[in-house]
Each structure stands twice: as structure tokens, then as C-alpha cells.
Amino acid sequence: MKNIEMSIEGNVLTIKVDLAQRFGKSSSGKSTIVASTEGNQSVPGHEEIKIGLNVYTK
């Protein structure tokens, strides 16, 4: 994962992303990647629950 922190408190998943970071252009070149799970990932402690997240800017 790039620039994503996940934590669970009770039944609440919290996702933390630093919006100041940049990881270059997307594969299409149309946007700049801020954060990505780089595909579907399991939620910590809940392997049956998956998350796929992309944060980007134009």
C-alpha cells in the first residue's frame, strides 16, 4: 500500500491518508496518485473483508 494507514476501533475502520504526498502519474497519465491500496487488500484483523482504495488528483 502507498500512503494508507488503517486502524480498527470496535467496529469502526479508520483510514488515514497524507494528502500532501504524491507518487507520480497514474498508468494512464491522466492523474497523479496520492494514495493507493494497489488492488484489493484485507482489512487488518478481518481477512474476509476487503478494501480497494485510490486517492488521486487531476
PQR file with spaces between the fields and no chain letter, atoms N, CA, C, O and H, PARSE charges and radii, in Angstrom:
ATOM       1  N    MET     1       0.842   -1.183    0.000 -0.4000 1.5000
ATOM       2  CA   MET     1       0.000    0.000    0.000 -0.0000 2.0000
ATOM       3  C    MET     1       0.882    1.239    0.000  0.5500 1.7000
ATOM       4  O    MET     1       1.993    1.236    0.529 -0.5500 1.4000
ATOM       5  N    LYS     2       0.369    2.275   -0.594 -0.4000 1.5000
ATOM       6  CA   LYS     2       1.078    3.551   -0.644 -0.0000 2.0000
ATOM       7  C    LYS     2       0.293    4.595    0.137  0.5500 1.7000
ATOM       8  O    LYS     2      -0.835    4.928   -0.226 -0.5500 1.4000
ATOM       9  H    LYS     2      -0.534    2.278   -1.024  0.4000 1.0000
ATOM      10  N    ASN     3       0.895    5.119    1.221 -0.4000 1.5000
ATOM      11  CA   ASN     3       0.361    6.268    1.937 -0.0000 2.0000
ATOM      12  C    ASN     3      -1.017    6.010    2.545  0.5500 1.7000
ATOM      13  O    ASN     3      -1.839    6.925    2.600 -0.5500 1.4000
ATOM      14  H    ASN     3       1.812    4.849    1.515  0.4000 1.0000
ATOM      15  N    ILE     4      -1.287    4.791    2.999 -0.4000 1.5000
ATOM      16  CA   ILE     4      -2.559    4.463    3.631 -0.0000 2.0000
ATOM      17  C    ILE     4      -2.283    3.742    4.937  0.5500 1.7000
ATOM      18  O    ILE     4      -1.536    2.765    4.975 -0.5500 1.4000
ATOM      19  H    ILE     4      -0.619    4.048    2.953  0.4000 1.0000
ATOM      20  N    GLU     5      -2.894    4.235    6.008 -0.4000 1.5000
ATOM      21  CA   GLU     5      -2.849    3.562    7.303 -0.0000 2.0000
ATOM      22  C    GLU     5      -4.276    3.220    7.682  0.5500 1.7000
ATOM      23  O    GLU     5      -5.164    4.068    7.597 -0.5500 1.4000
ATOM      24  H    GLU     5      -3.501    5.029    5.977  0.4000 1.0000
ATOM      25  N    MET     6      -4.502    1.984    8.100 -0.4000 1.5000
ATOM      26  CA   MET     6      -5.824    1.556    8.534 -0.0000 2.0000
ATOM      27  C    MET     6      -5.760    1.137    9.986  0.5500 1.7000
ATOM      28  O    MET     6      -4.793    0.511   10.421 -0.5500 1.4000
ATOM      29  H    MET     6      -3.780    1.295    8.169  0.4000 1.0000
ATOM      30  N    SER     7      -6.802    1.487   10.742 -0.4000 1.5000
ATOM      31  CA   SER     7      -6.907    1.035   12.123 -0.0000 2.0000
ATOM      32  C    SER     7      -8.374    0.731   12.420  0.5500 1.7000
ATOM      33  O    SER     7      -9.280    1.286   11.799 -0.5500 1.4000
ATOM      34  H    SER     7      -7.587    1.996   10.388  0.4000 1.0000
ATOM      35  N    ILE     8      -8.579   -0.154   13.373 -0.4000 1.5000
ATOM      36  CA   ILE     8      -9.933   -0.536   13.756 -0.0000 2.0000
ATOM      37  C    ILE     8     -10.103   -0.295   15.239  0.5500 1.7000
ATOM      38  O    ILE     8      -9.270   -0.694   16.051 -0.5500 1.4000
ATOM      39  H    ILE     8      -7.843   -0.605   13.878  0.4000 1.0000
ATOM      40  N    GLU     9     -11.196    0.363   15.577 -0.4000 1.5000
ATOM      41  CA   GLU     9     -11.570    0.570   16.975 -0.0000 2.0000
ATOM      42  C    GLU     9     -13.007    0.104   17.117  0.5500 1.7000
ATOM      43  O    GLU     9     -13.926    0.735   16.594 -0.5500 1.4000
ATOM      44  H    GLU     9     -11.874    0.688   14.916  0.4000 1.0000
ATOM      45  N    GLY    10     -13.200   -0.995   17.819 -0.4000 1.5000
ATOM      46  CA   GLY    10     -14.534   -1.600   17.882 -0.0000 2.0000
ATOM      47  C    GLY    10     -14.896   -2.110   16.496  0.5500 1.7000
ATOM      48  O    GLY    10     -14.185   -2.937   15.924 -0.5500 1.4000
ATOM      49  H    GLY    10     -12.453   -1.508   18.244  0.4000 1.0000
ATOM      50  N    ASN    11     -16.004   -1.616   15.959 -0.4000 1.5000
ATOM      51  CA   ASN    11     -16.436   -1.998   14.614 -0.0000 2.0000
ATOM      52  C    ASN    11     -16.218   -0.894   13.597  0.5500 1.7000
ATOM      53  O    ASN    11     -16.822   -0.912   12.525 -0.5500 1.4000
ATOM      54  H    ASN    11     -16.582   -0.944   16.423  0.4000 1.0000
ATOM      55  N    VAL    12     -15.356    0.075   13.921 -0.4000 1.5000
ATOM      56  CA   VAL    12     -15.135    1.221   13.038 -0.0000 2.0000
ATOM      57  C    VAL    12     -13.741    1.142   12.422  0.5500 1.7000
ATOM      58  O    VAL    12     -12.734    1.075   13.126 -0.5500 1.4000
ATOM      59  H    VAL    12     -14.865    0.090   14.792  0.4000 1.0000
ATOM      60  N    LEU    13     -13.708    1.151   11.082 -0.4000 1.5000
ATOM      61  CA   LEU    13     -12.454    1.187   10.337 -0.0000 2.0000
ATOM      62  C    LEU    13     -12.113    2.641   10.050  0.5500 1.7000
ATOM      63  O    LEU    13     -12.932    3.380    9.504 -0.5500 1.4000
ATOM      64  H    LEU    13     -14.526    1.206   10.509  0.4000 1.0000
ATOM      65  N    THR    14     -10.904    3.052   10.417 -0.4000 1.5000
ATOM      66  CA   THR    14     -10.431    4.401   10.137 -0.0000 2.0000
ATOM      67  C    THR    14      -9.290    4.310    9.142  0.5500 1.7000
ATOM      68  O    THR    14      -8.358    3.524    9.313 -0.5500 1.4000
ATOM      69  H    THR    14     -10.238    2.452   10.861  0.4000 1.0000
ATOM      70  N    ILE    15      -9.375    5.133    8.090 -0.4000 1.5000
ATOM      71  CA   ILE    15      -8.356    5.171    7.048 -0.0000 2.0000
ATOM      72  C    ILE    15      -7.673    6.520    7.107  0.5500 1.7000
ATOM      73  O    ILE    15      -8.335    7.558    7.100 -0.5500 1.4000
ATOM      74  H    ILE    15     -10.132    5.771    7.951  0.4000 1.0000
ATOM      75  N    LYS    16      -6.338    6.508    7.165 -0.4000 1.5000
ATOM      76  CA   LYS    16      -5.561    7.739    7.262 -0.0000 2.0000
ATOM      77  C    LYS    16      -4.691    7.886    6.022  0.5500 1.7000
ATOM      78  O    LYS    16      -3.940    6.973    5.677 -0.5500 1.4000
ATOM      79  H    LYS    16      -5.801    5.664    7.171  0.4000 1.0000
ATOM      80  N    VAL    17      -4.789    9.049    5.339 -0.4000 1.5000
ATOM      81  CA   VAL    17      -4.035    9.349    4.125 -0.0000 2.0000
ATOM      82  C    VAL    17      -3.426   10.728    4.266  0.5500 1.7000
ATOM      83  O    VAL    17      -4.121   11.678    4.625 -0.5500 1.4000
ATOM      84  H    VAL    17      -5.398    9.790    5.618  0.4000 1.0000
ATOM      85  N    ASP    18      -2.126   10.854    3.988 -0.4000 1.5000
ATOM      86  CA   ASP    18      -1.454   12.153    3.977 -0.0000 2.0000
ATOM      87  C    ASP    18      -1.691   12.789    2.603  0.5500 1.7000
ATOM      88  O    ASP    18      -1.114   12.344    1.611 -0.5500 1.4000
ATOM      89  H    ASP    18      -1.561   10.082    3.697  0.4000 1.0000
ATOM      90  N    LEU    19      -2.523   13.813    2.538 -0.4000 1.5000
ATOM      91  CA   LEU    19      -2.899   14.434    1.269 -0.0000 2.0000
ATOM      92  C    LEU    19      -1.783   15.252    0.646  0.5500 1.7000
ATOM      93  O    LEU    19      -1.918   15.696   -0.495 -0.5500 1.4000
ATOM      94  H    LEU    19      -2.991   14.175    3.344  0.4000 1.0000
ATOM      95  N    ALA    20      -0.678   15.468    1.364 -0.4000 1.5000
ATOM      96  CA   ALA    20       0.449   16.232    0.824 -0.0000 2.0000
ATOM      97  C    ALA    20       1.392   15.362   -0.016  0.5500 1.7000
ATOM      98  O    ALA    20       2.212   15.893   -0.766 -0.5500 1.4000
ATOM      99  H    ALA    20      -0.568   15.108    2.290  0.4000 1.0000
ATOM     100  N    GLN    21       1.287   14.039    0.100 -0.4000 1.5000
ATOM     101  CA   GLN    21       2.197   13.152   -0.637 -0.0000 2.0000
ATOM     102  C    GLN    21       1.730   12.948   -2.072  0.5500 1.7000
ATOM     103  O    GLN    21       0.539   13.044   -2.371 -0.5500 1.4000
ATOM     104  H    GLN    21       0.622   13.608    0.709  0.4000 1.0000
ATOM     105  N    ARG    22       2.679   12.667   -2.950 -0.4000 1.5000
ATOM     106  CA   ARG    22       2.403   12.358   -4.358 -0.0000 2.0000
ATOM     107  C    ARG    22       3.311   11.210   -4.779  0.5500 1.7000
ATOM     108  O    ARG    22       4.462   11.137   -4.349 -0.5500 1.4000
ATOM     109  H    ARG    22       3.646   12.589   -2.708  0.4000 1.0000
ATOM     110  N    PHE    23       2.801   10.315   -5.616 -0.4000 1.5000
ATOM     111  CA   PHE    23       3.553    9.148   -6.066 -0.0000 2.0000
ATOM     112  C    PHE    23       3.651    9.073   -7.578  0.5500 1.7000
ATOM     113  O    PHE    23       3.783    7.985   -8.140 -0.5500 1.4000
ATOM     114  H    PHE    23       1.866   10.373   -5.966  0.4000 1.0000
ATOM     115  N    GLY    24       3.587   10.213   -8.236 -0.4000 1.5000
ATOM     116  CA   GLY    24       3.747   10.233   -9.684 -0.0000 2.0000
ATOM     117  C    GLY    24       2.441   10.007  -10.422  0.5500 1.7000
ATOM     118  O    GLY    24       1.374    9.895   -9.818 -0.5500 1.4000
ATOM     119  H    GLY    24       3.480   11.096   -7.780  0.4000 1.0000
ATOM     120  N    LYS    25       2.550    9.942  -11.728 -0.4000 1.5000
ATOM     121  CA   LYS    25       1.385    9.805  -12.603 -0.0000 2.0000
ATOM     122  C    LYS    25       0.808    8.393  -12.526  0.5500 1.7000
ATOM     123  O    LYS    25       1.513    7.423  -12.246 -0.5500 1.4000
ATOM     124  H    LYS    25       3.417   10.033  -12.218  0.4000 1.0000
ATOM     125  N    SER    26      -0.493    8.312  -12.782 -0.4000 1.5000
ATOM     126  CA   SER    26      -1.158    7.021  -12.895 -0.0000 2.0000
ATOM     127  C    SER    26      -0.695    6.335  -14.174  0.5500 1.7000
ATOM     128  O    SER    26       0.018    6.930  -14.983 -0.5500 1.4000
ATOM     129  H    SER    26      -1.066    9.100  -13.009  0.4000 1.0000
ATOM     130  N    SER    27      -1.098    5.098  -14.350 -0.4000 1.5000
ATOM     131  CA   SER    27      -0.679    4.366  -15.553 -0.0000 2.0000
ATOM     132  C    SER    27      -1.227    5.001  -16.830  0.5500 1.7000
ATOM     133  O    SER    27      -0.605    4.901  -17.888 -0.5500 1.4000
ATOM     134  H    SER    27      -1.677    4.615  -13.694  0.4000 1.0000
ATOM     135  N    SER    28      -2.393    5.656  -16.738 -0.4000 1.5000
ATOM     136  CA   SER    28      -2.954    6.336  -17.915 -0.0000 2.0000
ATOM     137  C    SER    28      -2.314    7.699  -18.135  0.5500 1.7000
ATOM     138  O    SER    28      -2.403    8.255  -19.230 -0.5500 1.4000
ATOM     139  H    SER    28      -2.898    5.738  -15.879  0.4000 1.0000
ATOM     140  N    GLY    29      -1.666    8.247  -17.098 -0.4000 1.5000
ATOM     141  CA   GLY    29      -1.046    9.560  -17.192 -0.0000 2.0000
ATOM     142  C    GLY    29      -2.019   10.713  -17.022  0.5500 1.7000
ATOM     143  O    GLY    29      -1.628   11.872  -17.160 -0.5500 1.4000
ATOM     144  H    GLY    29      -1.594    7.796  -16.209  0.4000 1.0000
ATOM     145  N    LYS    30      -3.280   10.418  -16.723 -0.4000 1.5000
ATOM     146  CA   LYS    30      -4.300   11.462  -16.601 -0.0000 2.0000
ATOM     147  C    LYS    30      -4.416   12.038  -15.197  0.5500 1.7000
ATOM     148  O    LYS    30      -5.007   13.104  -15.020 -0.5500 1.4000
ATOM     149  H    LYS    30      -3.598    9.477  -16.610  0.4000 1.0000
ATOM     150  N    SER    31      -3.863   11.353  -14.189 -0.4000 1.5000
ATOM     151  CA   SER    31      -3.973   11.828  -12.819 -0.0000 2.0000
ATOM     152  C    SER    31      -2.686   11.519  -12.056  0.5500 1.7000
ATOM     153  O    SER    31      -1.842   10.751  -12.519 -0.5500 1.4000
ATOM     154  H    SER    31      -3.383   10.487  -14.333  0.4000 1.0000
ATOM     155  N    THR    32      -2.552   12.132  -10.875 -0.4000 1.5000
ATOM     156  CA   THR    32      -1.398   11.920  -10.009 -0.0000 2.0000
ATOM     157  C    THR    32      -1.857   11.160   -8.774  0.5500 1.7000
ATOM     158  O    THR    32      -2.839   11.541   -8.136 -0.5500 1.4000
ATOM     159  H    THR    32      -3.238   12.755  -10.499  0.4000 1.0000
ATOM     160  N    ILE    33      -1.158   10.100   -8.440 -0.4000 1.5000
ATOM     161  CA   ILE    33      -1.538    9.246   -7.325 -0.0000 2.0000
ATOM     162  C    ILE    33      -1.145    9.886   -5.994  0.5500 1.7000
ATOM     163  O    ILE    33      -0.002   10.304   -5.809 -0.5500 1.4000
ATOM     164  H    ILE    33      -0.360    9.790   -8.958  0.4000 1.0000
ATOM     165  N    VAL    34      -2.105    9.959   -5.072 -0.4000 1.5000
ATOM     166  CA   VAL    34      -1.874   10.448   -3.714 -0.0000 2.0000
ATOM     167  C    VAL    34      -1.742    9.261   -2.760  0.5500 1.7000
ATOM     168  O    VAL    34      -0.886    9.262   -1.875 -0.5500 1.4000
ATOM     169  H    VAL    34      -3.034    9.619   -5.222  0.4000 1.0000
ATOM     170  N    ALA    35      -2.594    8.248   -2.943 -0.4000 1.5000
ATOM     171  CA   ALA    35      -2.565    7.045   -2.103 -0.0000 2.0000
ATOM     172  C    ALA    35      -3.263    5.912   -2.833  0.5500 1.7000
ATOM     173  O    ALA    35      -4.142    6.143   -3.662 -0.5500 1.4000
ATOM     174  H    ALA    35      -3.290    8.247   -3.661  0.4000 1.0000
ATOM     175  N    SER    36      -2.864    4.676   -2.519 -0.4000 1.5000
ATOM     176  CA   SER    36      -3.500    3.525   -3.150 -0.0000 2.0000
ATOM     177  C    SER    36      -3.272    2.264   -2.334  0.5500 1.7000
ATOM     178  O    SER    36      -2.201    2.070   -1.759 -0.5500 1.4000
ATOM     179  H    SER    36      -2.149    4.487   -1.845  0.4000 1.0000
ATOM     180  N    THR    37      -4.278    1.414   -2.288 -0.4000 1.5000
ATOM     181  CA   THR    37      -4.099    0.086   -1.703 -0.0000 2.0000
ATOM     182  C    THR    37      -3.426   -0.841   -2.713  0.5500 1.7000
ATOM     183  O    THR    37      -3.037   -1.957   -2.369 -0.5500 1.4000
ATOM     184  H    THR    37      -5.148    1.571   -2.756  0.4000 1.0000
ATOM     185  N    GLU    38      -3.289   -0.383   -3.951 -0.4000 1.5000
ATOM     186  CA   GLU    38      -2.682   -1.160   -5.030 -0.0000 2.0000
ATOM     187  C    GLU    38      -3.419   -2.484   -5.230  0.5500 1.7000
ATOM     188  O    GLU    38      -2.818   -3.559   -5.249 -0.5500 1.4000
ATOM     189  H    GLU    38      -3.605    0.523   -4.229  0.4000 1.0000
ATOM     190  N    GLY    39      -4.728   -2.371   -5.376 -0.4000 1.5000
ATOM     191  CA   GLY    39      -5.589   -3.549   -5.521 -0.0000 2.0000
ATOM     192  C    GLY    39      -6.369   -3.775   -4.241  0.5500 1.7000
ATOM     193  O    GLY    39      -6.271   -2.989   -3.299 -0.5500 1.4000
ATOM     194  H    GLY    39      -5.216   -1.499   -5.360  0.4000 1.0000
ATOM     195  N    ASN    40      -7.136   -4.839   -4.208 -0.4000 1.5000
ATOM     196  CA   ASN    40      -7.939   -5.149   -3.023 -0.0000 2.0000
ATOM     197  C    ASN    40      -7.060   -5.764   -1.943  0.5500 1.7000
ATOM     198  O    ASN    40      -6.256   -6.656   -2.214 -0.5500 1.4000
ATOM     199  H    ASN    40      -7.215   -5.478   -4.973  0.4000 1.0000
ATOM     200  N    GLN    41      -7.224   -5.274   -0.706 -0.4000 1.5000
ATOM     201  CA   GLN    41      -6.453   -5.748    0.441 -0.0000 2.0000
ATOM     202  C    GLN    41      -7.415   -6.135    1.552  0.5500 1.7000
ATOM     203  O    GLN    41      -8.524   -5.608    1.633 -0.5500 1.4000
ATOM     204  H    GLN    41      -7.877   -4.550   -0.485  0.4000 1.0000
ATOM     205  N    SER    42      -6.993   -7.050    2.402 -0.4000 1.5000
ATOM     206  CA   SER    42      -7.797   -7.422    3.568 -0.0000 2.0000
ATOM     207  C    SER    42      -7.700   -6.343    4.633  0.5500 1.7000
ATOM     208  O    SER    42      -6.653   -5.721    4.813 -0.5500 1.4000
ATOM     209  H    SER    42      -6.092   -7.478    2.337  0.4000 1.0000
ATOM     210  N    VAL    43      -8.802   -6.128    5.335 -0.4000 1.5000
ATOM     211  CA   VAL    43      -8.824   -5.205    6.467 -0.0000 2.0000
ATOM     212  C    VAL    43      -8.114   -5.891    7.632  0.5500 1.7000
ATOM     213  O    VAL    43      -8.381   -7.063    7.900 -0.5500 1.4000
ATOM     214  H    VAL    43      -9.653   -6.633    5.189  0.4000 1.0000
ATOM     215  N    PRO    44      -7.219   -5.193    8.331 -0.5600 1.5000
ATOM     216  CA   PRO    44      -6.463   -5.819    9.429  0.2800 2.0000
ATOM     217  C    PRO    44      -7.378   -6.487   10.460  0.5500 1.7000
ATOM     218  O    PRO    44      -8.299   -5.861   10.986 -0.5500 1.4000
ATOM     219  N    GLY    45      -7.113   -7.750   10.736 -0.4000 1.5000
ATOM     220  CA   GLY    45      -7.897   -8.485   11.720 -0.0000 2.0000
ATOM     221  C    GLY    45      -9.216   -9.019   11.191  0.5500 1.7000
ATOM     222  O    GLY    45      -9.944   -9.691   11.923 -0.5500 1.4000
ATOM     223  H    GLY    45      -6.365   -8.258   10.308  0.4000 1.0000
ATOM     224  N    HIS    46      -9.540   -8.735    9.940 -0.4000 1.5000
ATOM     225  CA   HIS    46     -10.796   -9.176    9.321 -0.0000 2.0000
ATOM     226  C    HIS    46     -10.492   -9.623    7.894  0.5500 1.7000
ATOM     227  O    HIS    46     -10.886   -8.961    6.933 -0.5500 1.4000
ATOM     228  H    HIS    46      -8.950   -8.188    9.346  0.4000 1.0000
ATOM     229  N    GLU    47      -9.803  -10.728    7.760 -0.4000 1.5000
ATOM     230  CA   GLU    47      -9.314  -11.194    6.461 -0.0000 2.0000
ATOM     231  C    GLU    47     -10.426  -11.374    5.433  0.5500 1.7000
ATOM     232  O    GLU    47     -10.168  -11.310    4.231 -0.5500 1.4000
ATOM     233  H    GLU    47      -9.483  -11.266    8.540  0.4000 1.0000
ATOM     234  N    GLU    48     -11.659  -11.598    5.884 -0.4000 1.5000
ATOM     235  CA   GLU    48     -12.772  -11.808    4.960 -0.0000 2.0000
ATOM     236  C    GLU    48     -13.314  -10.500    4.385  0.5500 1.7000
ATOM     237  O    GLU    48     -14.073  -10.524    3.417 -0.5500 1.4000
ATOM     238  H    GLU    48     -11.869  -11.650    6.861  0.4000 1.0000
ATOM     239  N    ILE    49     -12.939   -9.370    4.963 -0.4000 1.5000
ATOM     240  CA   ILE    49     -13.388   -8.051    4.490 -0.0000 2.0000
ATOM     241  C    ILE    49     -12.268   -7.427    3.671  0.5500 1.7000
ATOM     242  O    ILE    49     -11.123   -7.353    4.119 -0.5500 1.4000
ATOM     243  H    ILE    49     -12.323   -9.351    5.750  0.4000 1.0000
ATOM     244  N    LYS    50     -12.603   -6.984    2.482 -0.4000 1.5000
ATOM     245  CA   LYS    50     -11.605   -6.419    1.561 -0.0000 2.0000
ATOM     246  C    LYS    50     -11.863   -4.928    1.340  0.5500 1.7000
ATOM     247  O    LYS    50     -12.990   -4.451    1.468 -0.5500 1.4000
ATOM     248  H    LYS    50     -13.533   -7.044    2.119  0.4000 1.0000
ATOM     249  N    ILE    51     -10.786   -4.203    1.003 -0.4000 1.5000
ATOM     250  CA   ILE    51     -10.885   -2.785    0.666 -0.0000 2.0000
ATOM     251  C    ILE    51     -10.008   -2.514   -0.552  0.5500 1.7000
ATOM     252  O    ILE    51      -8.897   -3.032   -0.661 -0.5500 1.4000
ATOM     253  H    ILE    51      -9.870   -4.592    0.898  0.4000 1.0000
ATOM     254  N    GLY    52     -10.523   -1.698   -1.460 -0.4000 1.5000
ATOM     255  CA   GLY    52      -9.767   -1.218   -2.603 -0.0000 2.0000
ATOM     256  C    GLY    52      -9.934    0.289   -2.662  0.5500 1.7000
ATOM     257  O    GLY    52     -11.050    0.780   -2.830 -0.5500 1.4000
ATOM     258  H    GLY    52     -11.426   -1.278   -1.371  0.4000 1.0000
ATOM     259  N    LEU    53      -8.836    1.034   -2.527 -0.4000 1.5000
ATOM     260  CA   LEU    53      -8.925    2.482   -2.414 -0.0000 2.0000
ATOM     261  C    LEU    53      -7.882    3.160   -3.290  0.5500 1.7000
ATOM     262  O    LEU    53      -6.711    2.780   -3.284 -0.5500 1.4000
ATOM     263  H    LEU    53      -7.929    0.635   -2.391  0.4000 1.0000
ATOM     264  N    ASN    54      -8.312    4.154   -4.035 -0.4000 1.5000
ATOM     265  CA   ASN    54      -7.401    5.015   -4.799 -0.0000 2.0000
ATOM     266  C    ASN    54      -7.742    6.467   -4.492  0.5500 1.7000
ATOM     267  O    ASN    54      -8.905    6.868   -4.552 -0.5500 1.4000
ATOM     268  H    ASN    54      -9.263    4.463   -4.039  0.4000 1.0000
ATOM     269  N    VAL    55      -6.721    7.248   -4.163 -0.4000 1.5000
ATOM     270  CA   VAL    55      -6.874    8.680   -3.932 -0.0000 2.0000
ATOM     271  C    VAL    55      -5.971    9.358   -4.930  0.5500 1.7000
ATOM     272  O    VAL    55      -4.782    9.048   -5.006 -0.5500 1.4000
ATOM     273  H    VAL    55      -5.777    6.923   -4.114  0.4000 1.0000
ATOM     274  N    TYR    56      -6.526   10.291   -5.707 -0.4000 1.5000
ATOM     275  CA   TYR    56      -5.749   10.910   -6.775 -0.0000 2.0000
ATOM     276  C    TYR    56      -6.202   12.340   -7.029  0.5500 1.7000
ATOM     277  O    TYR    56      -7.255   12.769   -6.559 -0.5500 1.4000
ATOM     278  H    TYR    56      -7.492   10.542   -5.645  0.4000 1.0000
ATOM     279  N    THR    57      -5.379   13.071   -7.785 -0.4000 1.5000
ATOM     280  CA   THR    57      -5.700   14.424   -8.190 -0.0000 2.0000
ATOM     281  C    THR    57      -5.529   14.524   -9.697  0.5500 1.7000
ATOM     282  O    THR    57      -4.720   13.806  -10.284 -0.5500 1.4000
ATOM     283  H    THR    57      -4.523   12.722   -8.167  0.4000 1.0000
ATOM     284  N    LYS    58      -6.281   15.402  -10.313 -0.4000 1.5000
ATOM     285  CA   LYS    58      -6.187   15.583  -11.764 -0.0000 2.0000
ATOM     286  C    LYS    58      -4.956   16.356  -12.134  0.5500 1.7000
ATOM     287  O    LYS    58      -4.714   16.603  -13.315 -0.5500 1.4000
ATOM     288  H    LYS    58      -6.938   15.985   -9.836  0.4000 1.0000
